[in-house]
């Protein structure tokens, strides 16, 4: 009787395993069909809409302009806060005032930036006196004047380049990280959630939909690259950042439409890695400029470069988890760029700045 019962149990168990195996096998052998597709040369996909990210970039540009006006005028942290929070209709582009979006809601470490607003406003009351180590004021090179803090930092640059990381780069990285888990089946207003999120990330790059890496864009071009888009050419030519990142956004969006998810994931990695390398290329240039013999003693040039470097190095805080930059090297870079700028430019052989250059070159193959 016992043997018969065991035989019956074994038979049921084998049948159950066979059923599970059969179901599992059937599921794995019927993947979603990948449709044939071509990659376009412009970001002109049906239903593509990245209005909110584009509007935030424009808001950032206007905030930066206001903070930069402190070189010649007294500004207030309250007004800077209006730009940041989209209150009291601060923008010259009226559509931004009624957009219902803000910079503050998407900016990481927002209190750090509001602190920078206060520092820049306080320093603006000293824009007629010469800066010295320990005292804010103006440094001049020819007809160019720069408002710097007691340590030589231009807070408007800390905001401009810092928010390029804490908002635009951070948002693009995080959105792309989530894309593989988005719904790409349900269509709402012509697009799926995956397509809409991909478009939103693209908007933070801030380039025209027909971006041309060979074109020299000027202020006369109404539809021109802004912020990160501008740096594709300004600091990214040597690493072909413009063509690589724009091309990956095109290919990834086309692949989403065809449900080619392997390619989508490949493009996410390409975009994130090259974008981070672009930040590194900019940071490298700005920690190198002050050490060139032609610039030694030119405080306006040296401090301006270091201030931009300060912002770009902060961008690495929001890098993708697979970043080549180690936590230890990031801390070292932050420590170096956080040093009093008067100390950095007067250090024998620029030891700390050369150390920063070495880390950036070795990590990012620059």
C-alpha positions as CSV (number, residue, x, y, z in Angstrom):
1,X,0.0,0.0,0.0
2,X,2.8,2.4,0.9
3,X,4.7,1.6,-2.4
4,X,1.5,2.3,-4.4
5,X,1.0,5.6,-2.6
6,X,4.6,6.7,-3.2
7,X,4.3,5.7,-6.9
8,X,1.1,7.8,-7.2
9,X,2.8,10.8,-5.5
10,X,5.9,10.5,-7.8
11,X,3.7,10.4,-10.9
12,X,1.8,13.6,-9.9
13,X,5.1,15.3,-9.0
14,X,6.7,14.5,-12.4
15,X,3.6,15.6,-14.2
16,X,3.6,18.9,-12.3
17,X,7.2,19.5,-13.1
18,X,6.6,18.7,-16.8
19,X,3.7,21.2,-16.8
20,X,5.7,24.0,-15.3
21,X,8.6,23.3,-17.6
22,X,6.3,23.3,-20.6
23,X,4.7,26.6,-19.6
24,X,8.0,28.2,-18.9
25,X,9.5,27.0,-22.2
26,X,6.5,28.3,-24.1
27,X,6.8,31.8,-22.5
28,X,10.5,32.1,-23.2
29,X,10.1,31.0,-26.8
30,X,7.4,33.5,-27.7
31,X,9.1,37.0,-27.2
32,X,7.5,40.1,-28.5
33,X,8.1,40.5,-32.2
34,X,10.7,43.1,-33.2
35,X,9.4,45.1,-36.1
36,X,11.8,46.2,-38.9
37,X,12.8,49.7,-38.3
38,X,15.2,52.4,-39.6
39,X,16.9,55.1,-37.5
40,X,16.1,58.6,-38.7
41,X,18.6,61.5,-38.8
42,X,16.3,63.9,-37.0
43,X,14.3,63.6,-33.7
44,X,11.0,64.0,-35.6
45,X,9.1,61.0,-34.2
46,X,5.4,60.9,-34.3
47,X,3.9,62.3,-31.1
48,X,7.3,63.3,-29.6
49,X,6.9,65.9,-27.0
50,X,9.6,67.2,-24.6
51,X,8.0,70.5,-23.7
52,X,8.5,70.4,-20.0
53,X,12.2,69.5,-20.1
54,X,12.8,72.2,-22.7
55,X,11.0,74.7,-20.6
56,X,13.1,73.9,-17.6
57,X,16.2,74.4,-19.6
58,X,14.9,77.9,-20.7
59,X,14.1,78.7,-17.1
60,X,17.7,77.7,-16.1
61,X,19.1,80.0,-18.8
62,X,17.1,83.0,-17.5
63,X,18.0,82.3,-13.8
64,X,21.7,82.1,-14.9
65,X,21.4,85.4,-16.7
66,X,19.9,87.1,-13.6
67,X,22.6,85.8,-11.3
68,X,25.3,86.9,-13.8
69,X,23.9,90.4,-13.7
70,X,25.4,90.8,-10.2
71,X,28.6,91.8,-11.8
72,X,27.1,95.2,-12.4
73,X,23.9,95.4,-10.4
74,X,22.7,94.5,-7.0
75,X,20.5,91.4,-7.0
76,X,18.4,89.7,-4.4
77,X,18.0,86.1,-3.3
78,X,14.3,86.6,-3.3
79,X,14.2,87.4,-7.0
80,X,16.5,84.4,-7.7
81,X,14.1,82.3,-5.7
82,X,11.2,83.5,-8.0
83,X,13.1,82.1,-11.0
84,X,13.8,78.9,-9.1
85,X,10.2,78.4,-7.9
86,X,8.4,80.1,-10.8
87,X,6.7,82.6,-8.6
88,X,5.7,86.3,-9.3
89,X,6.1,85.8,-13.1
90,X,9.9,86.4,-13.3
91,X,10.5,85.1,-16.8
92,X,10.7,87.3,-19.9
93,X,9.3,84.3,-21.8
94,X,5.7,84.5,-20.6
95,X,4.9,80.9,-21.5
96,X,7.3,79.9,-18.7
97,X,5.4,81.8,-16.1
98,X,2.2,80.0,-16.9
99,X,3.8,76.5,-17.5
100,X,3.0,75.1,-14.1
101,X,6.5,73.7,-13.7
102,X,9.5,74.8,-11.7
103,X,13.2,74.3,-11.5
104,X,13.0,73.6,-7.7
105,X,10.8,70.5,-8.0
106,X,13.4,68.6,-10.1
107,X,16.7,70.0,-8.6
108,X,18.6,67.7,-6.2
109,X,20.1,69.4,-3.2
110,X,17.9,72.4,-3.7
111,X,18.9,74.1,-0.5
112,X,22.5,74.1,-1.6
113,X,21.5,76.2,-4.6
114,X,19.2,78.6,-2.6
115,X,22.3,79.1,-0.4
116,X,24.3,80.0,-3.5
117,X,21.6,82.6,-4.4
118,X,22.1,84.2,-1.0
119,X,25.8,84.3,-1.4
120,X,25.7,85.8,-4.9
121,X,23.2,88.5,-3.7
122,X,25.4,89.4,-0.8
123,X,28.5,89.6,-3.0
124,X,26.6,91.8,-5.5
125,X,26.8,94.6,-3.0
126,X,30.6,94.5,-3.4
127,X,30.7,94.7,-7.2
128,X,32.6,98.0,-7.2
129,X,35.5,96.9,-5.0
130,X,38.5,94.8,-5.8
131,X,38.4,91.2,-4.5
132,X,41.1,89.9,-2.2
133,X,41.8,86.7,-0.5
134,X,39.2,86.7,2.3
135,X,37.0,89.4,0.8
136,X,34.5,89.3,-2.0
137,X,34.6,91.7,-4.9
138,X,35.6,92.1,-8.5
139,X,38.5,90.7,-10.5
140,X,39.2,92.2,-13.9
141,X,40.9,91.1,-17.1
142,X,40.8,93.7,-19.8
143,X,37.1,94.7,-20.2
144,X,35.9,91.5,-18.4
145,X,35.0,91.7,-14.8
146,X,34.1,88.8,-12.5
147,X,32.3,88.9,-9.2
148,X,33.9,86.4,-6.9
149,X,33.5,85.3,-3.3
150,X,36.0,85.6,-0.5
151,X,37.6,82.3,-1.8
152,X,37.5,83.3,-5.5
153,X,34.3,81.4,-6.4
154,X,31.8,82.8,-8.8
155,X,28.5,81.7,-7.4
156,X,26.6,82.3,-10.6
157,X,28.8,79.6,-12.2
158,X,28.4,77.3,-9.3
159,X,24.7,77.5,-9.9
160,X,24.8,77.3,-13.7
161,X,27.1,74.4,-14.0
162,X,26.0,72.8,-10.8
163,X,22.3,72.7,-11.9
164,X,23.4,71.2,-15.2
165,X,24.3,68.2,-13.0
166,X,21.7,68.4,-10.2
167,X,18.8,68.9,-12.5
168,X,19.3,68.2,-16.2
169,X,21.9,65.5,-16.1
170,X,20.4,63.9,-13.0
171,X,16.9,63.8,-14.5
172,X,18.2,62.3,-17.8
173,X,20.1,59.6,-16.0
174,X,17.3,58.7,-13.7
175,X,14.6,58.7,-16.4
176,X,16.7,56.5,-18.7
177,X,17.4,54.1,-15.8
178,X,13.6,53.6,-15.5
179,X,12.8,53.4,-19.2
180,X,13.3,49.6,-19.5
181,X,10.5,49.0,-16.9
182,X,8.1,51.5,-18.6
183,X,4.8,50.5,-20.3
184,X,5.4,50.3,-24.0
185,X,2.0,48.9,-24.9
186,X,-0.7,51.3,-23.8
187,X,-0.9,54.3,-26.2
188,X,-2.1,57.6,-24.8
189,X,-2.3,60.6,-27.1
190,X,-0.3,58.8,-29.7
191,X,2.6,57.6,-27.5
192,X,3.4,55.0,-24.8
193,X,4.9,55.8,-21.4
194,X,8.3,54.5,-22.5
195,X,8.3,56.8,-25.5
196,X,7.2,59.9,-23.5
197,X,9.9,59.3,-20.9
198,X,12.6,58.8,-23.5
199,X,11.5,62.1,-25.1
200,X,11.6,63.9,-21.8
201,X,15.2,62.7,-21.2
202,X,16.1,63.9,-24.7
203,X,14.7,67.4,-24.0
204,X,17.3,67.8,-21.2
205,X,20.1,67.6,-23.7
206,X,18.6,70.7,-25.3
207,X,19.5,70.4,-28.9
208,X,17.3,71.1,-32.0
209,X,15.5,68.1,-33.4
210,X,17.6,68.4,-36.5
211,X,20.9,68.9,-34.5
212,X,23.9,69.2,-36.8
213,X,27.3,68.5,-35.3
214,X,29.0,70.4,-38.2
215,X,27.1,73.6,-37.8
216,X,28.4,76.5,-35.8
217,X,25.3,77.8,-33.9
218,X,25.1,81.4,-32.9
219,X,22.7,83.6,-30.9
220,X,21.0,84.4,-34.2
221,X,19.7,80.8,-34.3
222,X,16.5,80.8,-32.4
223,X,16.5,77.0,-32.2
224,X,20.0,76.5,-31.0
225,X,21.7,74.2,-28.4
226,X,21.5,75.4,-24.8
227,X,23.4,74.5,-21.7
228,X,24.5,70.8,-22.2
229,X,23.6,71.2,-25.8
230,X,26.1,74.0,-26.1
231,X,28.8,72.0,-24.4
232,X,28.6,69.2,-26.9
233,X,30.5,71.5,-29.2
234,X,32.3,73.7,-26.7
235,X,34.0,70.9,-24.7
236,X,32.8,67.7,-26.4
237,X,34.2,67.8,-29.9
238,X,37.3,65.9,-29.1
239,X,35.2,62.9,-27.8
240,X,32.5,63.3,-30.5
241,X,30.0,63.8,-27.7
242,X,27.4,65.5,-30.0
243,X,27.2,62.8,-32.6
244,X,27.3,59.9,-30.2
245,X,24.7,61.2,-27.7
246,X,22.3,62.5,-30.4
247,X,22.7,59.4,-32.4
248,X,22.0,57.2,-29.4
249,X,18.8,59.1,-28.6
250,X,17.6,58.7,-32.2
251,X,18.4,54.9,-32.3
252,X,16.9,54.3,-28.9
253,X,13.7,56.0,-29.7
254,X,13.4,54.1,-33.0
255,X,14.1,50.9,-31.2
256,X,11.3,51.6,-28.6
257,X,8.9,51.9,-31.5
258,X,10.0,48.5,-32.8
259,X,10.1,46.9,-29.3
260,X,13.8,46.1,-29.7
261,X,14.6,46.4,-26.0
262,X,18.2,45.0,-26.3
263,X,19.1,48.0,-28.4
264,X,17.2,50.4,-26.1
265,X,19.3,49.3,-23.2
266,X,22.5,49.6,-25.2
267,X,21.6,53.2,-26.1
268,X,20.9,54.1,-22.5
269,X,24.4,53.0,-21.5
270,X,25.9,54.9,-24.4
271,X,24.1,58.1,-23.6
272,X,24.8,58.0,-19.9
273,X,28.5,57.1,-20.3
274,X,29.2,59.7,-23.0
275,X,27.3,62.4,-21.2
276,X,29.3,61.8,-18.1
277,X,32.5,61.8,-20.2
278,X,31.4,65.2,-21.5
279,X,31.1,66.5,-18.0
280,X,34.6,65.2,-17.3
281,X,36.0,66.8,-20.5
282,X,34.6,70.1,-19.4
283,X,35.9,69.7,-15.8
284,X,39.4,68.7,-17.1
285,X,39.6,71.9,-19.2
286,X,38.6,74.1,-16.3
287,X,41.1,72.6,-13.9
288,X,43.8,72.9,-16.6
289,X,43.2,76.5,-17.7
290,X,44.5,78.1,-14.5
291,X,47.8,76.1,-14.7
292,X,48.7,77.3,-18.2
293,X,51.6,79.8,-18.2
294,X,49.7,82.3,-20.3
295,X,47.0,82.5,-17.6
296,X,49.1,82.6,-14.5
297,X,48.4,85.8,-12.6
298,X,45.2,86.5,-14.5
299,X,42.8,86.1,-11.6
300,X,39.7,86.7,-13.7
301,X,40.6,83.9,-16.1
302,X,41.8,81.5,-13.4
303,X,38.9,82.0,-11.0
304,X,36.3,81.8,-13.8
305,X,37.7,78.5,-15.0
306,X,37.8,77.1,-11.5
307,X,34.3,78.2,-10.8
308,X,33.1,76.3,-13.9
309,X,35.2,73.4,-12.8
310,X,33.5,73.6,-9.4
311,X,30.1,73.2,-11.0
312,X,31.0,70.4,-13.4
313,X,32.8,68.3,-10.8
314,X,29.6,68.5,-8.7
315,X,27.8,66.8,-11.7
316,X,29.5,63.5,-10.9
317,X,27.4,63.1,-7.8
318,X,24.5,62.2,-10.1
319,X,26.4,59.8,-12.3
320,X,25.1,56.3,-13.2
321,X,25.9,53.5,-10.8
322,X,28.2,51.8,-13.3
323,X,30.3,55.0,-13.6
324,X,34.1,54.5,-14.0
325,X,34.7,57.2,-11.4
326,X,35.3,55.6,-8.0
327,X,33.8,57.0,-4.9
328,X,37.3,57.8,-3.5
329,X,38.3,59.7,-6.6
330,X,35.1,61.7,-6.6
331,X,35.7,62.7,-3.0
332,X,39.3,63.7,-3.9
333,X,38.0,65.8,-6.8
334,X,35.5,67.5,-4.6
335,X,38.1,68.2,-1.9
336,X,40.4,69.8,-4.5
337,X,37.9,72.0,-6.2
338,X,36.5,73.0,-2.8
339,X,39.8,74.4,-1.7
340,X,40.2,78.2,-1.5
341,X,41.0,79.2,-5.1
342,X,43.7,81.6,-4.0
343,X,45.5,78.6,-2.5
344,X,45.0,76.5,-5.6
345,X,46.5,79.0,-8.0
346,X,49.5,79.9,-5.7
347,X,50.4,76.3,-4.9
348,X,53.9,75.3,-6.1
349,X,53.6,73.4,-9.4
350,X,49.8,73.4,-9.0
351,X,50.0,70.1,-7.2
352,X,46.3,69.7,-6.4
353,X,45.0,70.8,-9.8
354,X,47.5,68.5,-11.5
355,X,46.2,65.7,-9.3
356,X,42.6,66.5,-10.4
357,X,43.8,66.5,-14.1
358,X,45.4,63.1,-13.6
359,X,42.2,61.5,-12.1
360,X,40.0,62.9,-14.9
361,X,42.4,61.8,-17.7
362,X,42.9,58.3,-16.3
363,X,39.2,57.7,-15.5
364,X,37.7,59.0,-18.6
365,X,40.5,58.3,-21.2
366,X,40.8,62.0,-22.0
